[in-house]
Amino acid sequence: MNALSFLHNDAKMIHLGLCPSSMFLNESLDIKLFGFNWAINYVPETYPVQLPFYSYKIGLLYPNPNYVAPEIVNRSICYPQSDLYS
């Protein structure tokens, strides 16, 4: 997925909110990402990334629990690979 590769490798961001409603296809069938409400910047050498919120709570103010990676829910940490889980 070029969009996710760009996000992780070039923009140095982790999306954290990937779900079907945050991905769209353009007329060339390229995937475009939206919904950067939970996106965070990271430094590649500093894994894992501690999330800015202290504990995961299901609700409107947190990423969709149906698509979020387990380490986000259980330990409030993430990696770029956490987006791949979504």
Jmol script that loads the backbone (N, CA, C; Angstrom):
load data "model"
ATOM      1  N   MET A   1       0.843  -1.172   0.000  1.00  0.00           N
ATOM      2  CA  MET A   1       0.000   0.000   0.000  1.00  0.00           C
ATOM      3  C   MET A   1       0.891   1.239   0.000  1.00  0.00           C
ATOM      4  N   ASN A   2       0.906   1.962  -1.087  1.00  0.00           N
ATOM      5  CA  ASN A   2       1.766   3.136  -1.225  1.00  0.00           C
ATOM      6  C   ASN A   2       1.440   4.230  -0.223  1.00  0.00           C
ATOM      7  N   ALA A   3       0.175   4.435   0.065  1.00  0.00           N
ATOM      8  CA  ALA A   3      -0.226   5.508   0.988  1.00  0.00           C
ATOM      9  C   ALA A   3       0.334   5.259   2.378  1.00  0.00           C
ATOM     10  N   LEU A   4       0.246   4.034   2.848  1.00  0.00           N
ATOM     11  CA  LEU A   4       0.746   3.699   4.180  1.00  0.00           C
ATOM     12  C   LEU A   4       2.267   3.722   4.211  1.00  0.00           C
ATOM     13  N   SER A   5       2.899   3.292   3.157  1.00  0.00           N
ATOM     14  CA  SER A   5       4.353   3.363   3.061  1.00  0.00           C
ATOM     15  C   SER A   5       4.827   4.809   3.119  1.00  0.00           C
ATOM     16  N   PHE A   6       4.163   5.690   2.391  1.00  0.00           N
ATOM     17  CA  PHE A   6       4.515   7.109   2.434  1.00  0.00           C
ATOM     18  C   PHE A   6       4.317   7.670   3.837  1.00  0.00           C
ATOM     19  N   LEU A   7       3.197   7.339   4.449  1.00  0.00           N
ATOM     20  CA  LEU A   7       2.889   7.850   5.783  1.00  0.00           C
ATOM     21  C   LEU A   7       3.963   7.447   6.788  1.00  0.00           C
ATOM     22  N   HIS A   8       4.377   6.179   6.769  1.00  0.00           N
ATOM     23  CA  HIS A   8       5.357   5.680   7.731  1.00  0.00           C
ATOM     24  C   HIS A   8       6.784   6.110   7.399  1.00  0.00           C
ATOM     25  N   ASN A   9       7.181   5.971   6.152  1.00  0.00           N
ATOM     26  CA  ASN A   9       8.581   6.181   5.783  1.00  0.00           C
ATOM     27  C   ASN A   9       8.950   7.624   5.487  1.00  0.00           C
ATOM     28  N   ASP A  10       8.061   8.380   4.865  1.00  0.00           N
ATOM     29  CA  ASP A  10       8.376   9.747   4.481  1.00  0.00           C
ATOM     30  C   ASP A  10       7.831  10.778   5.477  1.00  0.00           C
ATOM     31  N   ALA A  11       6.563  10.634   5.840  1.00  0.00           N
ATOM     32  CA  ALA A  11       5.953  11.597   6.762  1.00  0.00           C
ATOM     33  C   ALA A  11       6.273  11.275   8.220  1.00  0.00           C
ATOM     34  N   LYS A  12       6.763  10.054   8.490  1.00  0.00           N
ATOM     35  CA  LYS A  12       7.097   9.625   9.865  1.00  0.00           C
ATOM     36  C   LYS A  12       5.891   9.778  10.792  1.00  0.00           C
ATOM     37  N   MET A  13       4.754   9.250  10.322  1.00  0.00           N
ATOM     38  CA  MET A  13       3.525   9.295  11.105  1.00  0.00           C
ATOM     39  C   MET A  13       2.920   7.906  11.208  1.00  0.00           C
ATOM     40  N   ILE A  14       2.178   7.689  12.275  1.00  0.00           N
ATOM     41  CA  ILE A  14       1.388   6.476  12.463  1.00  0.00           C
ATOM     42  C   ILE A  14      -0.069   6.930  12.477  1.00  0.00           C
ATOM     43  N   HIS A  15      -0.910   6.321  11.671  1.00  0.00           N
ATOM     44  CA  HIS A  15      -2.294   6.767  11.493  1.00  0.00           C
ATOM     45  C   HIS A  15      -3.156   6.457  12.716  1.00  0.00           C
ATOM     46  N   LEU A  16      -3.124   5.247  13.220  1.00  0.00           N
ATOM     47  CA  LEU A  16      -3.855   4.768  14.394  1.00  0.00           C
ATOM     48  C   LEU A  16      -5.365   4.666  14.227  1.00  0.00           C
ATOM     49  N   GLY A  17      -5.929   5.208  13.171  1.00  0.00           N
ATOM     50  CA  GLY A  17      -7.378   5.167  13.006  1.00  0.00           C
ATOM     51  C   GLY A  17      -7.810   4.558  11.688  1.00  0.00           C
ATOM     52  N   LEU A  18      -6.981   3.666  11.132  1.00  0.00           N
ATOM     53  CA  LEU A  18      -7.342   3.068   9.845  1.00  0.00           C
ATOM     54  C   LEU A  18      -8.565   2.170   9.988  1.00  0.00           C
ATOM     55  N   CYS A  19      -9.512   2.375   9.111  1.00  0.00           N
ATOM     56  CA  CYS A  19     -10.717   1.548   9.031  1.00  0.00           C
ATOM     57  C   CYS A  19     -11.290   1.779   7.636  1.00  0.00           C
ATOM     58  N   PRO A  20     -12.291   1.031   7.230  1.00  0.00           N
ATOM     59  CA  PRO A  20     -12.811   1.206   5.867  1.00  0.00           C
ATOM     60  C   PRO A  20     -13.229   2.641   5.545  1.00  0.00           C
ATOM     61  N   SER A  21     -13.748   3.369   6.502  1.00  0.00           N
ATOM     62  CA  SER A  21     -14.205   4.726   6.209  1.00  0.00           C
ATOM     63  C   SER A  21     -13.065   5.738   6.110  1.00  0.00           C
ATOM     64  N   SER A  22     -11.843   5.341   6.433  1.00  0.00           N
ATOM     65  CA  SER A  22     -10.709   6.264   6.314  1.00  0.00           C
ATOM     66  C   SER A  22      -9.858   5.978   5.083  1.00  0.00           C
ATOM     67  N   MET A  23     -10.307   5.086   4.219  1.00  0.00           N
ATOM     68  CA  MET A  23      -9.586   4.756   2.993  1.00  0.00           C
ATOM     69  C   MET A  23     -10.519   4.906   1.790  1.00  0.00           C
ATOM     70  N   PHE A  24     -10.045   5.601   0.773  1.00  0.00           N
ATOM     71  CA  PHE A  24     -10.831   5.813  -0.432  1.00  0.00           C
ATOM     72  C   PHE A  24      -9.973   5.516  -1.647  1.00  0.00           C
ATOM     73  N   LEU A  25     -10.632   5.130  -2.735  1.00  0.00           N
ATOM     74  CA  LEU A  25      -9.947   4.897  -4.004  1.00  0.00           C
ATOM     75  C   LEU A  25     -10.247   6.048  -4.944  1.00  0.00           C
ATOM     76  N   ASN A  26      -9.213   6.543  -5.636  1.00  0.00           N
ATOM     77  CA  ASN A  26      -9.463   7.563  -6.647  1.00  0.00           C
ATOM     78  C   ASN A  26      -9.730   6.875  -7.985  1.00  0.00           C
ATOM     79  N   GLU A  27      -9.895   7.660  -9.038  1.00  0.00           N
ATOM     80  CA  GLU A  27     -10.224   7.086 -10.349  1.00  0.00           C
ATOM     81  C   GLU A  27      -9.114   6.209 -10.907  1.00  0.00           C
ATOM     82  N   SER A  28      -7.877   6.372 -10.422  1.00  0.00           N
ATOM     83  CA  SER A  28      -6.756   5.521 -10.841  1.00  0.00           C
ATOM     84  C   SER A  28      -6.593   4.312  -9.934  1.00  0.00           C
ATOM     85  N   LEU A  29      -7.524   4.126  -9.016  1.00  0.00           N
ATOM     86  CA  LEU A  29      -7.517   3.038  -8.031  1.00  0.00           C
ATOM     87  C   LEU A  29      -6.349   3.131  -7.052  1.00  0.00           C
ATOM     88  N   ASP A  30      -5.876   4.349  -6.812  1.00  0.00           N
ATOM     89  CA  ASP A  30      -4.874   4.585  -5.773  1.00  0.00           C
ATOM     90  C   ASP A  30      -5.607   4.792  -4.462  1.00  0.00           C
ATOM     91  N   ILE A  31      -5.072   4.231  -3.402  1.00  0.00           N
ATOM     92  CA  ILE A  31      -5.681   4.389  -2.084  1.00  0.00           C
ATOM     93  C   ILE A  31      -5.284   5.739  -1.512  1.00  0.00           C
ATOM     94  N   LYS A  32      -6.259   6.460  -1.023  1.00  0.00           N
ATOM     95  CA  LYS A  32      -6.047   7.746  -0.353  1.00  0.00           C
ATOM     96  C   LYS A  32      -6.526   7.599   1.090  1.00  0.00           C
ATOM     97  N   LEU A  33      -5.723   8.101   2.022  1.00  0.00           N
ATOM     98  CA  LEU A  33      -6.057   7.994   3.442  1.00  0.00           C
ATOM     99  C   LEU A  33      -6.673   9.285   3.945  1.00  0.00           C
ATOM    100  N   PHE A  34      -7.656   9.141   4.825  1.00  0.00           N
ATOM    101  CA  PHE A  34      -8.330  10.267   5.464  1.00  0.00           C
ATOM    102  C   PHE A  34      -8.480   9.955   6.940  1.00  0.00           C
ATOM    103  N   GLY A  35      -9.027  10.864   7.680  1.00  0.00           N
ATOM    104  CA  GLY A  35      -9.318  10.633   9.095  1.00  0.00           C
ATOM    105  C   GLY A  35      -8.067  10.570   9.951  1.00  0.00           C
ATOM    106  N   PHE A  36      -7.291  11.622   9.953  1.00  0.00           N
ATOM    107  CA  PHE A  36      -6.043  11.648  10.711  1.00  0.00           C
ATOM    108  C   PHE A  36      -6.247  12.154  12.144  1.00  0.00           C
ATOM    109  N   ASN A  37      -7.409  11.921  12.704  1.00  0.00           N
ATOM    110  CA  ASN A  37      -7.710  12.383  14.065  1.00  0.00           C
ATOM    111  C   ASN A  37      -6.734  11.846  15.100  1.00  0.00           C
ATOM    112  N   TRP A  38      -6.256  10.630  14.901  1.00  0.00           N
ATOM    113  CA  TRP A  38      -5.396   9.969  15.897  1.00  0.00           C
ATOM    114  C   TRP A  38      -3.960   9.856  15.444  1.00  0.00           C
ATOM    115  N   ALA A  39      -3.620  10.393  14.294  1.00  0.00           N
ATOM    116  CA  ALA A  39      -2.257  10.277  13.768  1.00  0.00           C
ATOM    117  C   ALA A  39      -1.253  10.950  14.702  1.00  0.00           C
ATOM    118  N   ILE A  40      -0.101  10.296  14.841  1.00  0.00           N
ATOM    119  CA  ILE A  40       0.969  10.849  15.673  1.00  0.00           C
ATOM    120  C   ILE A  40       2.281  10.795  14.905  1.00  0.00           C
ATOM    121  N   ASN A  41       3.162  11.705  15.197  1.00  0.00           N
ATOM    122  CA  ASN A  41       4.511  11.700  14.640  1.00  0.00           C
ATOM    123  C   ASN A  41       5.376  10.780  15.485  1.00  0.00           C
ATOM    124  N   TYR A  42       6.406  10.220  14.876  1.00  0.00           N
ATOM    125  CA  TYR A  42       7.323   9.365  15.619  1.00  0.00           C
ATOM    126  C   TYR A  42       8.729   9.477  15.054  1.00  0.00           C
ATOM    127  N   VAL A  43       9.682   9.107  15.864  1.00  0.00           N
ATOM    128  CA  VAL A  43      11.081   9.017  15.455  1.00  0.00           C
ATOM    129  C   VAL A  43      11.367   7.529  15.298  1.00  0.00           C
ATOM    130  N   PRO A  44      11.801   7.084  14.113  1.00  0.00           N
ATOM    131  CA  PRO A  44      11.954   5.645  13.862  1.00  0.00           C
ATOM    132  C   PRO A  44      12.798   4.886  14.883  1.00  0.00           C
ATOM    133  N   GLU A  45      13.742   5.526  15.520  1.00  0.00           N
ATOM    134  CA  GLU A  45      14.612   4.816  16.467  1.00  0.00           C
ATOM    135  C   GLU A  45      13.982   4.662  17.848  1.00  0.00           C
ATOM    136  N   THR A  46      12.827   5.225  18.082  1.00  0.00           N
ATOM    137  CA  THR A  46      12.229   5.209  19.417  1.00  0.00           C
ATOM    138  C   THR A  46      10.970   4.366  19.461  1.00  0.00           C
ATOM    139  N   TYR A  47      11.126   3.053  19.407  1.00  0.00           N
ATOM    140  CA  TYR A  47       9.982   2.151  19.513  1.00  0.00           C
ATOM    141  C   TYR A  47       9.973   1.537  20.889  1.00  0.00           C
ATOM    142  N   PRO A  48       8.842   1.232  21.449  1.00  0.00           N
ATOM    143  CA  PRO A  48       7.520   1.597  20.963  1.00  0.00           C
ATOM    144  C   PRO A  48       7.203   3.057  21.253  1.00  0.00           C
ATOM    145  N   VAL A  49       6.183   3.564  20.596  1.00  0.00           N
ATOM    146  CA  VAL A  49       5.741   4.937  20.797  1.00  0.00           C
ATOM    147  C   VAL A  49       4.656   4.938  21.874  1.00  0.00           C
ATOM    148  N   GLN A  50       4.869   5.714  22.909  1.00  0.00           N
ATOM    149  CA  GLN A  50       3.849   5.857  23.951  1.00  0.00           C
ATOM    150  C   GLN A  50       2.752   6.758  23.419  1.00  0.00           C
ATOM    151  N   LEU A  51       1.520   6.326  23.557  1.00  0.00           N
ATOM    152  CA  LEU A  51       0.404   7.108  23.036  1.00  0.00           C
ATOM    153  C   LEU A  51       0.125   8.326  23.901  1.00  0.00           C
ATOM    154  N   PRO A  52      -0.381   9.386  23.285  1.00  0.00           N
ATOM    155  CA  PRO A  52      -0.640  10.602  24.049  1.00  0.00           C
ATOM    156  C   PRO A  52      -1.806  10.486  25.019  1.00  0.00           C
ATOM    157  N   PHE A  53      -2.650   9.462  24.861  1.00  0.00           N
ATOM    158  CA  PHE A  53      -3.712   9.251  25.835  1.00  0.00           C
ATOM    159  C   PHE A  53      -3.292   8.112  26.741  1.00  0.00           C
ATOM    160  N   TYR A  54      -3.676   8.171  27.985  1.00  0.00           N
ATOM    161  CA  TYR A  54      -3.138   7.271  29.005  1.00  0.00           C
ATOM    162  C   TYR A  54      -3.677   5.851  28.945  1.00  0.00           C
ATOM    163  N   SER A  55      -4.949   5.691  28.699  1.00  0.00           N
ATOM    164  CA  SER A  55      -5.514   4.348  28.589  1.00  0.00           C
ATOM    165  C   SER A  55      -6.569   4.357  27.497  1.00  0.00           C
ATOM    166  N   TYR A  56      -6.759   3.226  26.884  1.00  0.00           N
ATOM    167  CA  TYR A  56      -7.719   3.118  25.794  1.00  0.00           C
ATOM    168  C   TYR A  56      -9.116   2.967  26.367  1.00  0.00           C
ATOM    169  N   LYS A  57     -10.026   3.779  25.883  1.00  0.00           N
ATOM    170  CA  LYS A  57     -11.422   3.685  26.287  1.00  0.00           C
ATOM    171  C   LYS A  57     -12.268   3.623  25.031  1.00  0.00           C
ATOM    172  N   ILE A  58     -13.216   2.724  25.021  1.00  0.00           N
ATOM    173  CA  ILE A  58     -14.089   2.591  23.859  1.00  0.00           C
ATOM    174  C   ILE A  58     -15.088   3.744  23.868  1.00  0.00           C
ATOM    175  N   GLY A  59     -15.200   4.404  22.767  1.00  0.00           N
ATOM    176  CA  GLY A  59     -16.137   5.508  22.668  1.00  0.00           C
ATOM    177  C   GLY A  59     -15.838   6.384  21.481  1.00  0.00           C
ATOM    178  N   LEU A  60     -16.540   7.455  21.363  1.00  0.00           N
ATOM    179  CA  LEU A  60     -16.384   8.346  20.226  1.00  0.00           C
ATOM    180  C   LEU A  60     -15.067   9.092  20.216  1.00  0.00           C
ATOM    181  N   LEU A  61     -14.419   9.195  21.362  1.00  0.00           N
ATOM    182  CA  LEU A  61     -13.198   9.990  21.453  1.00  0.00           C
ATOM    183  C   LEU A  61     -11.926   9.181  21.254  1.00  0.00           C
ATOM    184  N   TYR A  62     -12.046   7.931  20.883  1.00  0.00           N
ATOM    185  CA  TYR A  62     -10.892   7.059  20.702  1.00  0.00           C
ATOM    186  C   TYR A  62     -11.027   6.302  19.392  1.00  0.00           C
ATOM    187  N   PRO A  63      -9.938   5.762  18.864  1.00  0.00           N
ATOM    188  CA  PRO A  63     -10.021   5.015  17.602  1.00  0.00           C
ATOM    189  C   PRO A  63     -11.020   3.863  17.679  1.00  0.00           C
ATOM    190  N   ASN A  64     -11.568   3.503  16.518  1.00  0.00           N
ATOM    191  CA  ASN A  64     -12.574   2.448  16.414  1.00  0.00           C
ATOM    192  C   ASN A  64     -12.029   1.131  16.965  1.00  0.00           C
ATOM    193  N   PRO A  65     -12.622   0.557  18.011  1.00  0.00           N
ATOM    194  CA  PRO A  65     -12.110  -0.673  18.623  1.00  0.00           C
ATOM    195  C   PRO A  65     -12.178  -1.888  17.715  1.00  0.00           C
ATOM    196  N   ASN A  66     -12.982  -1.839  16.660  1.00  0.00           N
ATOM    197  CA  ASN A  66     -13.071  -2.976  15.739  1.00  0.00           C
ATOM    198  C   ASN A  66     -11.840  -3.107  14.850  1.00  0.00           C
ATOM    199  N   TYR A  67     -11.033  -2.071  14.757  1.00  0.00           N
ATOM    200  CA  TYR A  67      -9.886  -2.087  13.846  1.00  0.00           C
ATOM    201  C   TYR A  67      -8.561  -1.773  14.512  1.00  0.00           C
ATOM    202  N   VAL A  68      -8.567  -1.437  15.771  1.00  0.00           N
ATOM    203  CA  VAL A  68      -7.349  -0.995  16.441  1.00  0.00           C
ATOM    204  C   VAL A  68      -6.497  -2.195  16.873  1.00  0.00           C
ATOM    205  N   ALA A  69      -5.194  -2.038  16.827  1.00  0.00           N
ATOM    206  CA  ALA A  69      -4.257  -3.115  17.185  1.00  0.00           C
ATOM    207  C   ALA A  69      -4.294  -3.396  18.690  1.00  0.00           C
ATOM    208  N   PRO A  70      -4.057  -4.638  19.088  1.00  0.00           N
ATOM    209  CA  PRO A  70      -4.127  -5.012  20.508  1.00  0.00           C
ATOM    210  C   PRO A  70      -3.177  -4.239  21.417  1.00  0.00           C
ATOM    211  N   GLU A  71      -1.982  -3.911  20.940  1.00  0.00           N
ATOM    212  CA  GLU A  71      -1.031  -3.206  21.806  1.00  0.00           C
ATOM    213  C   GLU A  71      -1.510  -1.792  22.152  1.00  0.00           C
ATOM    214  N   ILE A  72      -2.339  -1.236  21.299  1.00  0.00           N
ATOM    215  CA  ILE A  72      -2.902   0.086  21.590  1.00  0.00           C
ATOM    216  C   ILE A  72      -3.905  -0.018  22.731  1.00  0.00           C
ATOM    217  N   VAL A  73      -4.747  -1.030  22.675  1.00  0.00           N
ATOM    218  CA  VAL A  73      -5.764  -1.220  23.711  1.00  0.00           C
ATOM    219  C   VAL A  73      -5.138  -1.670  25.021  1.00  0.00           C
ATOM    220  N   ASN A  74      -4.247  -2.642  24.974  1.00  0.00           N
ATOM    221  CA  ASN A  74      -3.716  -3.266  26.186  1.00  0.00           C
ATOM    222  C   ASN A  74      -2.621  -2.462  26.879  1.00  0.00           C
ATOM    223  N   ARG A  75      -1.784  -1.770  26.099  1.00  0.00           N
ATOM    224  CA  ARG A  75      -0.610  -1.143  26.719  1.00  0.00           C
ATOM    225  C   ARG A  75      -0.420   0.323  26.369  1.00  0.00           C
ATOM    226  N   SER A  76      -1.324   0.912  25.591  1.00  0.00           N
ATOM    227  CA  SER A  76      -1.241   2.310  25.152  1.00  0.00           C
ATOM    228  C   SER A  76       0.093   2.637  24.477  1.00  0.00           C
ATOM    229  N   ILE A  77       0.578   1.678  23.668  1.00  0.00           N
ATOM    230  CA  ILE A  77       1.782   1.888  22.859  1.00  0.00           C
ATOM    231  C   ILE A  77       1.460   1.509  21.420  1.00  0.00           C
ATOM    232  N   CYS A  78       2.307   1.931  20.491  1.00  0.00           N
ATOM    233  CA  CYS A  78       2.104   1.542  19.101  1.00  0.00           C
ATOM    234  C   CYS A  78       3.417   1.545  18.343  1.00  0.00           C
ATOM    235  N   TYR A  79       3.379   0.938  17.201  1.00  0.00           N
ATOM    236  CA  TYR A  79       4.468   0.856  16.241  1.00  0.00           C
ATOM    237  C   TYR A  79       3.872   1.212  14.881  1.00  0.00           C
ATOM    238  N   PRO A  80       4.670   1.510  13.864  1.00  0.00           N
ATOM    239  CA  PRO A  80       4.091   1.680  12.537  1.00  0.00           C
ATOM    240  C   PRO A  80       3.309   0.433  12.082  1.00  0.00           C
ATOM    241  N   GLN A  81       3.761  -0.740  12.527  1.00  0.00           N
ATOM    242  CA  GLN A  81       3.077  -1.979  12.173  1.00  0.00           C
ATOM    243  C   GLN A  81       1.686  -2.065  12.778  1.00  0.00           C
ATOM    244  N   SER A  82       1.402  -1.254  13.776  1.00  0.00           N
ATOM    245  CA  SER A  82       0.060  -1.246  14.358  1.00  0.00           C
ATOM    246  C   SER A  82      -0.978  -0.856  13.312  1.00  0.00           C
ATOM    247  N   ASP A  83      -0.594  -0.010  12.366  1.00  0.00           N
ATOM    248  CA  ASP A  83      -1.500   0.345  11.264  1.00  0.00           C
ATOM    249  C   ASP A  83      -1.778  -0.851  10.385  1.00  0.00           C
ATOM    250  N   LEU A  84      -0.820  -1.738  10.215  1.00  0.00           N
ATOM    251  CA  LEU A  84      -1.019  -2.913   9.371  1.00  0.00           C
ATOM    252  C   LEU A  84      -2.066  -3.837   9.966  1.00  0.00           C
ATOM    253  N   TYR A  85      -2.158  -3.895  11.268  1.00  0.00           N
ATOM    254  CA  TYR A  85      -3.183  -4.704  11.912  1.00  0.00           C
ATOM    255  C   TYR A  85      -4.570  -4.237  11.483  1.00  0.00           C
ATOM    256  N   SER A  86      -4.732  -2.928  11.408  1.00  0.00           N
ATOM    257  CA  SER A  86      -6.025  -2.368  11.033  1.00  0.00           C
ATOM    258  C   SER A  86      -6.423  -2.783   9.639  1.00  0.00           C
TER     259      SER A  86
END
end "model"
wireframe off; spacefill off
backbone 0.3
color backbone group
